[in-house]
């Protein structure tokens, strides 16, 4: 109205002129212009070095790359919701419309302190467990140890989200949804994660992409249905790709695909690759096909079929690339792509990759590659139907296994674990087991199987469900006895000591059965050596498990067995380990003289005084040795050992060993009369153990704290902590531990 009054025209005429202005500006700038985005887009245009309708660089006002076109209205809407306090937005739309690209570009351009991504599996059967996902986020991205239970891990993630400005992208959620838009039964755990991510108290933003609407009533989500790109955006993209295009030439292609972003890329790729960038020639040759394949799936099929005719080797590479998951490891390096070209001469391999790039059938950035979700669907469907399904997964698994030589980070573990998924996909369970059993050097100067390193890294929550399933699919064979050993340690860590004992007993049975005189002669020396180590490891582990149950005589028997079997053999290094543990048990049994003899016999061993580079290997035994010397009254030696164990545990990120050492230090302070320092150590240990829910160690820590309160003449607090210990030991099915407390302190517990 103000404009009409100023220029002496009717209000209707001013609106008509304004509409024409928006239209002309849209054509000029290659972006749909509205009142909301006018300043933004024009500022970007004026900041360019040339007057072309194309930005070859980012501007301060529009911090997006030049190929990301036509989303100013969507970005404006997201900005508005974020300003209003919205914490979670679901971007919904058809495949290829550009949901993922929008989400990634938005999070990258808004200066979030950290962006965490979940790339959901394209097939329901291969969805990563929510437990593993949260473990990976905590360990790899947030640099915090996961809890031994999923709820503990979620609490830690929640704390980070409330204290830090973190962006979250959950991409391609629909495989986890049923026909009603609800999370499927086998993955309802994701609902707990989504509740944490959508909490109004979070500092950052969660973006979720899905072809289907999310209908979980308990989630506070803002839905945004993403439309196709406008014709002007297509024109801008084609110009960026070096293809001369005007609205009249593009409109017949744009219309049948509804502006789909992936269709735009595929068509541009075909014009560049097969028609030397000549849109007119492409249209003359392909116009009938464009209308016949006027949806994305048909267009993809058409492009793939054309590739199969023009470049069969590139076609098979494309299909084989469907075997990679693009989840935990979201992109693959060039070497991973080349690994799938086992039947193509080396000089021709790079050309096959370029062929896919030119046709926009593979995404690439800085030497890393991946498939767009809808593209991968087509690739894996063709791969499954071909004779290449087995060999493609086999070669992919081989690549991942050979690509990791030393495990120094959580990313190394996850990359090595990718091989497990490939063997599982082709039901080659013995090879899947071999992945977990493959030993490598790690950051603690140990040579451990991948499964044991998962345990040390804290990435074992998901394996607690996956490993039993794998074992069920394997023959009851000595080759896999170490899997029972690994699962036993997983169970022990979480407080399921009875389950741990059952696993180690099975491992021991398989070892001893194979090592009987009538069978052992069939074994080669290397296998025999390995089985002997496994037998010693299982017996030592059983000794530790029974010690935690306070079944001391049984515990002592297993340690004695280890010493008897290993003495004067090539496995003598197991003797000091067992001797240290047996010394602690004998102090609990009141056999102090025997304990001193045991420790005197190993006093010169490197385990009792390890070199700095070995300390990480022996941290557990250092704190056991420190406790033994405490009970023997050698406080100076105990202090030295516990201090060393604590330093190693802190620097090596062993929260459980750190907490056990703190409990040992608290006992040492108490017996020396320093009750205040004892309380401080107790509280630190209990805090650490509560965070990871290490039930067995937590129960012992509460019991020891009760003894310290007793020494302080504080029976009220003492009774309270004793009761906590009894509750935890009862849950563990550790009656001897309950009797230990009840028999000595029953007068205070009544």
C-alpha positions in Angstrom: 0.0 0.0 0.0 2.9 2.4 0.8 4.5 1.7 -2.6 1.1 2.3 -4.4 0.7 5.6 -2.6 4.2 6.7 -3.3 4.0 6.0 -7.1 0.4 6.9 -7.6 -0.8 3.5 -8.8 -3.3 0.9 -7.5 -2.3 -1.6 -4.9 -3.1 -4.5 -7.3 -0.7 -3.0 -9.9 2.0 -2.8 -7.3 1.6 -6.4 -6.4 1.7 -7.5 -10.1 4.9 -5.5 -10.6 6.3 -7.0 -7.4 5.5 -10.5 -8.6 7.2 -9.9 -11.9 10.2 -8.5 -10.1 10.5 -11.6 -7.9 10.3 -13.8 -11.1 13.0 -11.8 -13.0 15.3 -11.8 -10.0 14.8 -15.6 -9.5 15.8 -16.2 -13.1 18.8 -13.8 -12.9 20.1 -15.2 -9.6 19.3 -18.8 -10.1 17.3 -19.0 -6.8 13.7 -18.5 -5.9 13.3 -15.0 -4.4 10.8 -14.1 -1.7 10.6 -11.2 0.7 12.2 -13.4 3.4 15.4 -14.3 1.5 15.8 -11.3 -0.8 18.6 -9.6 1.2 20.4 -12.9 1.7 20.5 -14.0 -1.9 21.2 -10.6 -3.3 24.0 -10.0 -0.9 25.5 -13.3 -2.0 25.1 -12.3 -5.7 26.8 -8.9 -5.2 29.7 -10.5 -3.4 30.7 -12.5 -6.5 33.7 -11.7 -8.6 31.7 -12.0 -11.9 28.1 -11.1 -12.9 27.2 -14.7 -13.8 24.3 -16.3 -11.9 26.7 -18.5 -10.1 28.7 -18.3 -6.8 32.1 -19.9 -7.0 32.9 -19.2 -3.4 31.1 -18.9 -0.1 30.1 -15.5 1.3 29.7 -14.4 4.9 25.9 -14.1 4.4 25.5 -17.4 2.6 28.1 -19.8 3.9 27.3 -22.7 1.6 29.1 -24.2 -1.4 28.1 -23.2 -4.9 26.6 -26.6 -5.8 24.2 -26.3 -2.9 21.3 -24.5 -4.6 17.7 -23.6 -4.0 17.4 -24.0 -0.2 17.3 -20.5 1.1 13.6 -20.8 2.0 14.2 -24.1 3.8 17.2 -22.6 5.7 15.1 -19.6 6.7 12.5 -21.8 8.1 15.0 -23.9 10.1 16.6 -20.7 11.4 13.2 -19.5 12.6 12.4 -22.7 14.5 15.9 -22.7 16.1 15.4 -19.1 17.2 12.1 -20.2 18.7 13.9 -22.9 20.8 13.0 -25.9 18.7 15.6 -28.7 19.5 14.7 -31.4 17.0 13.5 -31.1 13.4 12.5 -34.0 11.1 13.2 -33.4 7.4 10.8 -35.5 5.5 10.6 -36.1 1.7 11.1 -38.6 -1.1 14.4 -40.2 -1.8 16.9 -38.0 -3.5 15.1 -34.8 -2.7 18.1 -33.5 -0.8 17.2 -34.1 2.9 20.7 -35.3 3.9 22.5 -32.6 2.0 20.4 -29.9 3.6 20.9 -31.3 7.1 24.7 -31.7 6.6 25.1 -28.2 5.1 23.0 -26.6 7.8 24.9 -28.2 10.7 28.3 -27.5 9.1 27.5 -23.8 8.5 26.1 -22.9 12.0 29.3 -23.3 14.0 28.3 -26.2 16.2 31.0 -27.2 18.6 30.7 -30.8 17.4 28.5 -32.6 14.9 27.6 -36.3 15.6 26.2 -38.3 12.8 24.2 -41.6 12.6 23.9 -42.9 9.1 21.2 -45.5 9.5 21.5 -48.8 7.7 19.7 -48.9 4.4 18.3 -52.3 5.3 16.5 -53.1 8.6 18.4 -56.3 9.2 21.7 -54.3 9.3 20.8 -51.4 11.6 23.5 -50.7 14.1 22.4 -51.4 17.6 21.7 -48.3 19.6 24.1 -49.5 22.3 27.0 -49.6 19.9 26.1 -46.2 18.4 26.1 -44.4 21.8 29.4 -46.2 22.8 31.0 -45.0 19.6 29.8 -41.4 20.1 31.1 -41.3 23.7 34.4 -42.9 23.1 35.3 -41.6 19.6 33.7 -38.2 19.5 33.1 -37.1 23.1 36.3 -38.8 24.5 34.5 -40.3 27.5 34.3 -44.0 28.5 30.9 -45.6 27.9 29.0 -47.1 30.8 28.8 -50.8 31.3 25.0 -50.5 30.8 23.1 -48.5 28.2 21.3 -46.3 30.6 24.6 -45.1 32.1 25.9 -44.3 28.6 22.7 -42.4 27.8 23.1 -40.3 31.0 26.6 -39.3 29.9 25.5 -38.4 26.5 22.7 -36.3 28.0 25.1 -34.4 30.1 27.2 -33.4 27.1 24.1 -32.3 25.1 23.0 -30.1 28.0 26.4 -28.5 28.5 27.7 -28.2 24.9 26.4 -26.9 21.6 26.3 -30.1 19.7 24.7 -30.8 16.4 23.2 -34.2 15.7 22.2 -35.7 12.4 20.3 -39.0 12.3 20.1 -39.8 8.6 17.7 -42.1 6.8 15.6 -43.2 9.8 12.8 -44.9 7.8 14.4 -48.5 7.9 13.8 -48.4 11.7 10.1 -47.3 11.3 7.1 -49.5 10.8 4.1 -48.7 8.5 2.6 -46.5 11.3 5.7 -44.4 11.7 6.7 -46.1 14.9 10.1 -47.5 15.8 10.1 -51.3 15.1 10.1 -53.7 18.1 13.7 -54.9 17.7 15.0 -51.3 17.7 12.8 -49.7 20.3 16.0 -48.7 22.1 16.4 -45.9 19.6 13.3 -44.3 21.2 15.3 -43.8 24.4 18.1 -42.2 22.5 15.7 -39.9 20.6 14.1 -38.8 23.8 17.5 -37.7 25.0 18.3 -35.9 21.7 15.0 -34.1 21.6 15.1 -32.8 25.2 14.3 -29.1 25.4 17.3 -28.6 27.8 19.8 -29.5 25.1 22.1 -26.7 23.9 22.3 -27.8 20.2 20.1 -29.1 17.5 19.1 -32.6 16.2 18.1 -33.0 12.6 16.5 -36.3 11.5 15.9 -37.2 7.9 13.3 -39.8 6.8 11.2 -40.6 3.8 8.4 -41.5 6.2 6.8 -39.4 8.9 7.9 -40.1 12.5 4.8 -40.7 14.6 6.2 -41.4 18.1 3.9 -39.4 20.4 6.5 -39.1 23.2 8.9 -37.2 20.9 8.8 -33.4 20.6 9.6 -33.0 16.9 9.0 -30.2 14.4 8.3 -31.8 10.9 9.3 -30.1 7.7 8.4 -31.6 4.3 11.2 -30.7 1.9 10.0 -29.8 -1.6 11.8 -30.4 -4.8 14.1 -27.7 -6.2 12.7 -24.9 -8.3 13.6 -24.7 -12.0 15.8 -21.7 -11.3 17.9 -23.8 -8.9 18.3 -26.5 -11.5 19.5 -23.9 -13.9 22.0 -22.5 -11.4 23.3 -26.1 -10.8 23.7 -26.9 -14.5 25.6 -23.7 -15.1 27.9 -24.5 -12.2 28.6 -27.9 -13.8 29.6 -26.1 -17.0 26.4 -27.1 -19.0 24.8 -24.2 -20.9 21.2 -24.3 -19.9 18.2 -22.0 -20.0 14.8 -22.4 -18.4 13.2 -23.5 -21.7 15.7 -26.2 -22.2 15.6 -27.5 -18.6 11.9 -27.3 -17.9 11.0 -30.5 -19.8 13.5 -32.4 -17.6 12.7 -30.6 -14.4 8.9 -31.1 -14.5 8.6 -34.9 -14.6 11.0 -35.3 -11.7 9.4 -32.6 -9.5 12.8 -30.9 -9.1 14.4 -33.9 -7.4 17.9 -33.0 -6.4 19.5 -36.5 -7.1 17.7 -36.6 -10.5 19.2 -33.2 -11.3 22.7 -34.6 -10.5 22.2 -37.8 -12.5 20.9 -36.0 -15.5 23.8 -33.4 -15.4 26.2 -36.3 -15.0 24.8 -38.1 -18.1 25.0 -34.9 -20.1 28.6 -34.3 -19.1 29.8 -37.9 -19.5 28.0 -39.1 -22.6 27.2 -35.9 -24.5 30.2 -33.7 -23.7 28.0 -31.2 -21.8 25.7 -30.6 -24.7 22.2 -30.4 -23.2 20.5 -30.0 -26.6 22.1 -33.1 -28.0 21.2 -35.0 -24.8 17.6 -33.9 -25.1 17.3 -34.8 -28.8 18.6 -38.3 -27.9 17.0 -38.9 -24.6 13.7 -36.9 -24.4 11.5 -40.0 -24.8 13.4 -41.9 -22.1 13.2 -39.0 -19.7 9.4 -39.2 -19.8 9.4 -42.9 -19.6 11.5 -43.0 -16.5 9.9 -40.0 -14.8 10.6 -41.0 -11.2 13.9 -41.3 -9.4 14.0 -45.1 -9.1 13.3 -45.6 -12.7 15.9 -42.9 -13.6 18.5 -44.6 -11.5 17.7 -47.9 -13.1 17.9 -46.3 -16.5 21.3 -44.8 -15.7 22.6 -48.1 -14.4 21.4 -50.0 -17.4 23.1 -47.5 -19.6 26.3 -47.8 -17.6 26.1 -51.6 -18.0 26.0 -51.3 -21.7 28.7 -48.6 -22.1 31.1 -49.7 -19.3 30.5 -53.2 -17.9 33.5 -53.1 -15.6 32.4 -49.8 -14.0 28.9 -51.3 -13.7 30.2 -54.2 -11.7 32.2 -51.9 -9.5 29.0 -49.9 -8.9 27.1 -53.0 -7.8 29.9 -54.2 -5.6 30.1 -50.8 -3.8 26.7 -51.6 -2.5 28.3 -54.1 0.0 29.9 -51.3 2.1 27.7 -50.2 4.9 28.6 -46.4 5.0 27.5 -46.3 8.7 30.1 -46.5 11.4 32.7 -45.8 8.8 30.6 -43.4 6.7 33.0 -43.1 3.7 35.6 -45.5 2.3 39.1 -44.6 1.0 40.2 -45.2 -2.6 41.9 -48.4 -1.6 38.6 -49.8 -0.5 37.1 -49.1 -3.9 40.1 -50.6 -5.7 39.7 -53.7 -3.5 36.5 -54.5 -5.3 38.2 -54.4 -8.7 39.9 -57.7 -8.2 39.1 -58.8 -11.8 40.1 -55.6 -13.6 43.7 -54.9 -14.7 45.4 -52.4 -12.5 46.1 -49.8 -15.2 42.3 -49.7 -15.9 41.0 -49.5 -12.4 41.1 -45.8 -11.8 39.2 -45.2 -15.0 36.3 -47.3 -13.7 36.0 -45.0 -10.6 36.1 -41.9 -12.8 33.3 -43.4 -14.9 31.1 -43.6 -11.9 32.0 -40.1 -10.8 31.2 -38.6 -14.1 27.7 -40.1 -14.0 27.1 -39.0 -10.4 26.6 -42.6 -9.4 29.2 -42.3 -6.6 29.8 -39.4 -4.2 33.3 -38.3 -3.5 35.2 -35.8 -1.3 38.9 -35.5 -0.6 39.7 -39.1 -1.6 36.8 -40.7 0.2 33.8 -42.3 -1.5 30.2 -43.3 -0.6 26.9 -44.1 -2.3 23.8 -41.9 -1.9 21.1 -43.9 0.0 18.8 -44.4 -2.9 21.7 -45.2 -5.2 23.0 -47.8 -2.7 19.5 -49.5 -2.7 19.8 -50.1 -6.4 23.4 -51.2 -6.1 22.9 -53.7 -3.3 19.7 -55.1 -4.9 21.7 -55.9 -8.1 24.6 -57.2 -6.1 22.5 -59.6 -4.0 21.0 -61.0 -7.2 24.4 -61.7 -8.8 27.2 -64.2 -8.2 29.3 -61.3 -6.9 27.5 -61.0 -3.5 29.9 -63.5 -1.7 33.2 -62.4 -3.3 32.4 -58.7 -3.0 31.8 -59.0 0.8 34.8 -61.2 1.1 37.2 -58.8 -0.6 35.7 -55.9 1.4 36.2 -57.8 4.6 39.8 -58.6 3.6 40.4 -54.9 2.9 39.2 -53.8 6.3 41.2 -56.5 8.1 44.4 -55.6 6.3 43.9 -51.9 6.6 44.4 -51.8 10.4 47.8 -52.9 11.6 47.9 -51.3 15.0 45.0 -50.3 17.2 45.7 -46.9 18.8 42.3 -45.2 18.6 38.6 -46.2 18.8 38.4 -45.4 15.0 40.9 -48.2 14.4 38.8 -50.6 16.3 35.6 -49.7 14.4 37.4 -49.9 11.1 38.7 -53.4 11.9 35.3 -54.4 13.1 33.8 -53.6 9.7 35.2 -56.9 8.4 33.0 -58.7 11.0 29.8 -57.2 9.4 30.8 -58.3 5.9 31.4 -61.9 6.9 28.1 -61.8 8.9 26.3 -60.6 5.8 27.3 -63.7 3.8 26.8 -66.0 6.8 30.5 -66.9 7.0 30.4 -67.1 10.8 33.8 -68.8 11.2 35.4 -65.9 9.4 33.4 -63.5 11.4 34.8 -65.1 14.5 38.3 -64.9 13.1 37.9 -61.1 12.8 37.3 -60.9 16.6 40.2 -63.3 17.3 42.7 -61.5 15.0 45.5 -60.1 17.3 47.2 -56.7 16.8 49.4 -54.5 18.8 47.5 -51.8 20.7 48.2 -48.5 22.4 49.1 -50.3 25.7 51.9 -52.3 24.0 49.8 -55.5 24.1 49.2 -58.0 21.4 45.5 -58.7 21.8 42.6 -60.1 19.8 40.2 -57.5 18.5 37.5 -58.8 20.8 39.7 -58.2 23.9 40.6 -54.8 22.6 36.9 -54.0 22.3 36.6 -54.8 26.0 39.6 -52.7 26.9 38.3 -49.7 24.8 34.8 -49.9 26.4 33.1 -50.9 23.2 31.6 -54.1 24.4 28.0 -53.2 25.2 26.6 -54.3 21.8 28.9 -57.4 21.8 27.1 -58.7 24.9 24.2 -59.5 22.6 26.1 -60.1 19.3 28.7 -62.5 20.6 26.4 -65.1 22.1 24.5 -65.2 18.8 27.7 -65.7 16.9 28.8 -68.5 19.3 25.5 -70.3 18.7 26.2 -70.4 15.0 29.6 -71.9 15.4 30.6 -75.5 15.8 31.6 -76.5 19.4 35.2 -76.4 18.3 38.5 -75.7 20.0 39.2 -73.1 17.3 36.7 -70.8 19.0 37.4 -71.4 22.6 38.9 -67.9 22.9 35.5 -66.4 22.1 34.2 -67.9 25.3 37.1 -66.4 27.1 36.4 -62.9 25.6 32.6 -63.2 26.4 33.5 -64.2 29.9 35.5 -61.0 30.5 32.6 -59.0 29.0 30.2 -60.6 31.5 32.6 -60.2 34.4 33.1 -56.5 33.7 29.3 -56.0 33.9 28.9 -58.0 37.2 27.5 -61.1 35.6 30.1 -63.3 37.3 28.1 -66.5 37.1 27.7 -66.0 33.3 31.4 -65.3 33.1 32.3 -68.5 35.0 30.1 -70.6 32.6 31.9 -69.1 29.6 35.4 -69.8 31.0 34.4 -73.3 32.0 33.3 -73.9 28.4 36.6 -72.4 27.1 38.5 -74.6 29.5 36.6 -77.7 28.4 37.4 -77.1 24.8 41.1 -76.5 25.5 41.6 -79.5 27.8 39.7 -81.8 25.5 42.0 -80.9 22.6 45.1 -81.2 24.7 44.5 -84.7 26.0 47.3 -87.1 25.1 45.1 -89.0 22.6 44.2 -85.8 20.7 47.1 -83.4 21.1 49.4 -85.4 18.8 47.2 -84.3 15.9 47.9 -80.6 16.6 50.7 -78.6 15.1 53.0 -76.9 17.6 51.6 -73.4 17.0 48.0 -74.6 17.7 49.1 -76.5 20.8 51.0 -73.5 22.1 47.9 -71.3 21.6 45.6 -73.8 23.3 47.9 -74.0 26.3 47.8 -70.2 26.7 44.0 -70.3 26.5 43.9 -72.9 29.2 46.1 -70.8 31.4 44.1 -67.7 30.7 40.8 -69.4 31.5 42.1 -70.8 34.8 43.5 -67.5 35.8 40.2 -65.8 34.9 38.2 -68.3 36.9 40.5 -67.6 39.9 39.7 -63.9 39.6 36.0 -64.5 39.2 35.8 -66.7 42.3 37.8 -64.2 44.2 35.2 -61.6 43.5 32.5 -64.0 44.7 34.7 -64.5 47.9 34.9 -68.2 47.3 38.5 -68.0 48.3 39.5 -71.7 48.4 38.1 -72.3 44.9 39.9 -69.2 43.7 43.2 -70.3 45.2 42.9 -73.7 43.5 42.7 -72.1 40.1 45.7 -69.9 40.7 47.7 -72.9 41.9 46.7 -74.8 38.8 48.1 -72.0 36.6 51.4 -72.0 38.5 51.7 -75.8 38.3 51.0 -75.9 34.6 53.2 -72.9 33.6 56.2 -73.5 35.8 59.4 -74.5 33.9 57.6 -74.2 30.5 57.6 -71.6 27.7 54.6 -70.2 29.5 56.4 -69.3 32.7 55.3 -65.6 32.4 51.9 -66.8 33.7 53.5 -67.9 37.0 54.0 -64.4 38.5 50.5 -63.3 37.5 49.0 -66.2 39.3 51.4 -65.9 42.2 50.4 -62.3 42.8 46.7 -63.1 42.8 47.2 -66.2 45.0 49.2 -64.0 47.4 46.2 -61.7 47.8 43.9 -64.7 48.4 46.1 -66.2 51.0 46.2 -62.9 52.9 42.4 -63.0 53.0 42.6 -66.6 54.3 45.0 -65.5 57.0 48.0 -67.4 55.5 50.4 -64.5 55.7 53.6 -66.6 55.7 52.6 -68.3 52.5 51.8 -64.9 50.9 55.2 -63.6 51.8 56.9 -66.7 50.2 54.9 -66.3 47.0 55.9 -62.6 46.7 59.5 -63.2 47.6 59.7 -65.8 44.7 58.6 -63.2 42.1 60.3 -60.1 43.6 62.7 -59.9 40.7 60.1 -60.4 38.0 59.4 -57.5 35.6 55.7 -57.8 36.5 56.5 -56.6 40.0 58.5 -53.7 38.7 57.6 -53.2 35.1 59.4 -50.8 32.7 57.4 -47.7 31.8 56.4 -49.1 28.4 55.1 -52.3 30.0 53.1 -50.6 32.8 49.9 -50.4 30.8 50.0 -54.2 30.3 50.3 -54.9 34.0 48.1 -52.2 35.6 45.6 -54.8 36.9 48.3 -56.9 38.6 50.0 -53.9 40.0 47.0 -52.9 42.0 46.4 -56.5 43.1 50.0 -56.6 44.3 49.6 -53.3 46.1 46.6 -54.7 48.0 48.6 -57.9 49.0 51.4 -55.8 50.4 48.8 -53.7 52.3 47.4 -56.8 54.0 51.0 -57.9 54.8 51.8 -54.6 56.5 54.4 -53.5 54.0 52.9 -50.0 53.6 55.8 -48.4 51.8 55.9 -51.0 49.0 52.1 -51.0 48.8 52.1 -47.2 48.4 54.7 -47.4 45.6 52.7 -50.0 43.7 49.3 -48.4 44.1 50.7 -45.0 43.1 52.1 -46.5 39.9 48.9 -48.4 39.1 46.8 -45.3 39.6 49.1 -43.2 37.3 48.9 -45.9 34.6 45.1 -46.3 34.9 44.6 -42.5 34.7 46.8 -41.9 31.7 45.6 -45.1 29.9 41.9 -44.4 30.5 41.2 -47.6 32.5 38.3 -46.3 34.8 37.6 -49.6 36.3 41.3 -50.3 37.3 41.5 -46.7 38.4 38.6 -47.2 40.7 39.9 -50.6 42.0 43.2 -48.9 42.8 41.5 -46.0 44.6 39.7 -48.6 46.8 43.1 -50.2 47.4 44.5 -46.8 48.4 41.5 -46.2 50.7 42.2 -49.5 52.5 45.9 -48.6 52.8 45.0 -45.1 54.3 42.5 -46.7 56.7 44.9 -49.3 58.2 47.5 -46.5 58.6 44.9 -44.4 60.5 44.5 -41.7 57.8 40.7 -42.0 57.7 40.0 -38.6 56.0 42.2 -39.6 53.0 40.5 -43.0 53.0 37.1 -41.3 52.7 38.2 -39.2 49.8 39.6 -42.2 47.9 36.4 -44.2 48.7 34.2 -41.5 47.3 36.2 -41.1 44.1 36.2 -44.9 43.5 32.4 -45.1 44.1 31.8 -42.2 41.8 33.9 -43.8 39.0 32.3 -47.3 39.5 28.8 -45.9 39.6 29.3 -44.1 36.3 30.3 -47.3 34.5 28.1 -49.5 36.8 30.8 -52.0 37.5 28.6 -53.9 39.9 31.1 -56.3 41.4 33.8 -53.6 42.2 31.1 -51.2 43.3 29.8 -53.7 45.9 33.3 -54.2 47.3 33.9 -50.4 47.3 30.7 -49.9 49.4 31.8 -52.6 51.8 35.2 -51.1 52.3 33.6 -47.6 52.8 31.4 -49.2 55.5 34.5 -50.4 57.3 36.0 -46.9 57.2 32.8 -45.4 58.7 33.0 -48.1 61.4 36.6 -46.9 62.1 35.2 -43.4 62.3 32.6 -44.5 64.9 29.8 -43.6 62.5 27.6 -46.7 62.6 24.7 -45.0 60.8 26.6 -44.3 57.6 28.4 -47.7 58.0 25.1 -49.6 58.1 23.9 -47.7 55.1 26.9 -48.6 53.0 26.9 -52.2 54.2 23.3 -52.5 53.1 24.2 -51.2 49.6 27.0 -53.8 49.4 24.7 -56.6 50.4 22.1 -55.5 47.8 24.7 -55.5 45.0 26.3 -58.8 46.1 22.8 -60.4 46.3 22.0 -59.3 42.7 25.3 -60.9 41.6 24.4 -64.2 43.3 27.5 -63.9 45.6 26.2 -65.5 48.9 29.7 -65.8 50.3 30.2 -62.1 50.0 26.9 -61.5 51.8 27.9 -63.9 54.5 31.2 -62.2 54.8 29.5 -58.9 55.6 26.6 -60.3 57.6 28.8 -62.6 59.8 31.2 -59.9 60.9 28.9 -57.0 61.2 25.5 -58.5 61.8 25.1 -56.6 65.1 25.3 -53.3 63.2 23.0 -54.4 60.3 20.1 -55.4 62.4 
